[in-house]
Amino acid sequence: MNSTFTTPAILTLFLGLVLSTAFPGNANLPKYLGNNKIISAQFESGLIPGDTIPPKEQENFDRPFGSSDYQYKPYAPDPFAENKEAPPKVLQDQKVETGDFKPRLYRVPESYSGFKIEIKKVPKPLTASNDIFFQHGKLFAEKLQDGNISYMVGDFPSEEEASVFLSDFLAQRYPDARVVRYDQGERAN
């Protein structure tokens, strides 16, 4: 089997061996690197970093944190000081076609128990251009036994929460709106 190692690969293996070997007492890396002049030259020239922590970041851990003579000075107090402020991004206007809008209505789930707010009750379905389809995110619709269609919003666990929401947000816009209770998917009132 023929395998060719390049000089950098051999140097990397040797350096890994030197660094991973446990030496008794204090390890003297320059002493071991001195045996190989190429690695020693790379170490001195800075190709092989001696330490990963910049000297300005090192702290004296012998002094207690917060003592009167302790002052931590960060390496870069304001990293953005030299950077100029980027110009604001301007988004281009995009034309959106609305002619093919179809309202999305949801049915009340069969197992739903809780409270909803009926904002409109009409004899015929509303057209897709009606403002309620653009003003409310999730609309529920239900055909009632009297033939009317009820349009509802919300999902409230208690009648009190639904009433507060109705009075605070919807009463002025929909004066005929009311709270409706559901029990296991059946309209209770």
C-alpha positions as CSV (number, residue, x, y, z in Angstrom):
1,M,0.0,0.0,0.0
2,N,1.5,3.3,-1.1
3,S,0.7,6.3,1.0
4,T,2.4,9.7,0.7
5,F,2.5,12.1,3.6
6,T,3.2,15.7,3.0
7,T,5.5,17.6,5.3
8,P,2.6,19.7,6.9
9,A,0.8,16.4,7.7
10,I,3.8,15.0,9.4
11,L,4.3,18.3,11.3
12,T,0.7,18.3,12.4
13,L,0.9,14.7,13.6
14,F,4.2,15.5,15.5
15,L,2.8,18.7,17.0
16,G,-0.4,16.8,18.1
17,L,1.8,14.1,19.7
18,V,3.8,16.7,21.5
19,L,0.8,18.6,22.8
20,S,-1.2,15.6,23.8
21,T,1.6,13.8,25.7
22,A,1.5,14.4,29.4
23,F,4.9,15.5,30.7
24,P,5.9,15.2,34.3
25,G,6.2,18.5,36.0
26,N,6.1,21.7,33.8
27,A,6.0,21.0,30.1
28,N,8.5,23.0,28.2
29,L,7.0,23.3,24.8
30,P,9.8,25.5,23.3
31,K,12.3,22.9,24.5
32,Y,10.5,20.1,22.6
33,L,9.9,22.4,19.6
34,G,13.6,23.3,19.6
35,N,14.3,19.7,18.5
36,N,12.7,20.4,15.2
37,K,13.8,23.7,13.6
38,I,10.9,23.9,11.2
39,I,8.3,23.7,13.9
40,S,10.3,26.1,16.1
41,A,10.5,28.6,13.3
42,Q,6.7,28.3,12.7
43,F,6.0,28.8,16.4
44,E,8.2,31.9,16.6
45,S,6.7,33.4,13.4
46,G,3.2,33.1,14.7
47,L,1.9,30.3,12.4
48,I,1.3,28.2,15.4
49,P,-0.4,30.3,18.0
50,G,1.1,30.3,21.5
51,D,-2.1,31.3,23.3
52,T,-5.7,31.8,22.3
53,I,-6.5,34.5,24.9
54,P,-5.3,38.0,24.0
55,P,-3.2,39.5,26.7
56,K,-5.6,42.4,27.3
57,E,-8.4,39.9,28.2
58,Q,-6.5,38.2,30.9
59,E,-7.5,39.0,34.5
60,N,-5.8,38.7,37.8
61,F,-7.9,36.1,39.7
62,D,-6.0,36.7,42.9
63,R,-8.0,39.9,43.7
64,P,-11.6,39.4,44.7
65,F,-14.2,40.5,42.1
66,G,-15.7,43.9,43.0
67,S,-12.9,45.0,45.3
68,S,-12.0,48.7,45.3
69,D,-8.8,48.3,43.4
70,Y,-10.4,45.9,40.8
71,Q,-11.3,47.4,37.5
72,Y,-12.2,45.1,34.6
73,K,-11.3,46.7,31.3
74,P,-12.8,44.8,28.4
75,Y,-10.6,44.2,25.3
76,A,-13.0,46.2,23.0
77,P,-15.2,48.5,25.1
78,D,-17.3,49.5,22.1
79,P,-16.9,47.1,19.2
80,F,-19.2,49.2,17.0
81,A,-17.4,52.5,17.5
82,E,-15.4,52.3,14.3
83,N,-18.3,51.0,12.2
84,K,-20.3,53.6,10.3
85,E,-24.1,53.3,10.6
86,A,-25.5,51.3,7.7
87,P,-28.1,53.1,5.6
88,P,-31.7,52.0,6.3
89,K,-33.0,49.2,4.1
90,V,-35.8,50.3,1.8
91,L,-38.3,47.7,0.7
92,Q,-39.7,48.1,-2.8
93,D,-43.5,48.3,-3.2
94,Q,-45.0,45.1,-4.5
95,K,-48.3,45.0,-6.2
96,V,-50.6,42.4,-4.7
97,E,-53.6,41.1,-6.7
98,T,-56.7,41.0,-4.6
99,G,-59.2,40.1,-7.3
100,D,-59.0,36.3,-6.6
101,F,-59.5,36.6,-2.8
102,K,-61.6,33.9,-1.3
103,P,-62.6,34.2,2.3
104,R,-61.5,31.4,4.6
105,L,-64.1,30.3,7.1
106,Y,-63.8,27.7,9.7
107,R,-66.4,25.4,11.2
108,V,-66.8,25.0,14.9
109,P,-65.2,21.7,15.9
110,E,-67.5,18.9,17.0
111,S,-65.9,18.6,20.3
112,Y,-65.5,22.3,21.1
113,S,-66.7,23.6,24.4
114,G,-66.2,27.3,25.2
115,F,-67.4,30.8,24.1
116,K,-67.3,32.7,20.8
117,I,-68.5,36.1,19.8
118,E,-71.1,36.3,17.1
119,I,-70.4,39.5,15.2
120,K,-72.9,39.1,12.4
121,K,-76.0,37.0,11.8
122,V,-77.3,37.3,8.2
123,P,-79.9,35.4,6.1
124,K,-77.5,35.0,3.1
125,P,-73.8,34.3,3.0
126,L,-71.7,37.5,2.9
127,T,-69.8,38.3,-0.3
128,A,-66.0,37.9,-0.4
129,S,-65.6,41.7,-0.5
130,N,-67.2,42.2,2.9
131,D,-65.0,44.0,5.3
132,I,-65.2,41.4,8.1
133,F,-63.0,39.0,6.0
134,F,-60.3,41.6,5.9
135,Q,-60.6,42.8,9.5
136,H,-60.5,39.5,11.4
137,G,-58.0,36.7,11.2
138,K,-59.9,33.6,11.9
139,L,-63.7,33.6,11.3
140,F,-66.0,30.8,12.2
141,A,-69.3,30.3,10.3
142,E,-72.3,28.2,11.2
143,K,-75.7,27.7,9.5
144,L,-78.3,28.0,12.2
145,Q,-81.6,26.1,12.4
146,D,-83.6,29.2,11.4
147,G,-81.7,29.4,8.1
148,N,-79.5,32.4,9.1
149,I,-75.7,32.2,9.0
150,S,-73.7,33.2,12.0
151,Y,-70.2,34.7,11.7
152,M,-68.1,34.4,14.9
153,V,-64.6,35.2,16.2
154,G,-62.6,34.2,19.2
155,D,-62.1,31.3,21.5
156,F,-62.7,32.0,25.1
157,P,-62.7,29.6,28.1
158,S,-65.2,31.7,30.1
159,E,-68.2,33.9,29.4
160,E,-66.6,36.7,31.4
161,E,-63.5,36.8,29.2
162,A,-65.6,36.8,26.1
163,S,-67.8,39.6,27.4
164,V,-64.8,41.8,28.3
165,F,-63.3,41.3,24.9
166,L,-66.7,42.1,23.3
167,S,-67.1,45.3,25.3
168,D,-63.5,46.5,24.9
169,F,-62.9,45.8,21.2
170,L,-66.0,44.8,19.2
171,A,-69.1,46.5,20.7
172,Q,-68.6,49.9,18.9
173,R,-68.1,48.3,15.5
174,Y,-70.7,45.5,15.9
175,P,-73.6,46.8,18.1
176,D,-75.6,43.5,17.6
177,A,-72.6,41.3,18.6
178,R,-73.2,38.8,21.4
179,V,-71.4,36.0,23.3
180,V,-72.4,32.5,22.2
181,R,-71.7,29.4,24.3
182,Y,-70.8,26.0,22.9
183,D,-71.0,22.6,24.6
184,Q,-69.4,19.7,22.8
185,G,-69.8,21.4,19.4
186,E,-73.5,22.3,20.0
187,R,-74.7,25.9,20.3
188,A,-76.2,26.3,23.7
189,N,-77.9,29.7,23.3
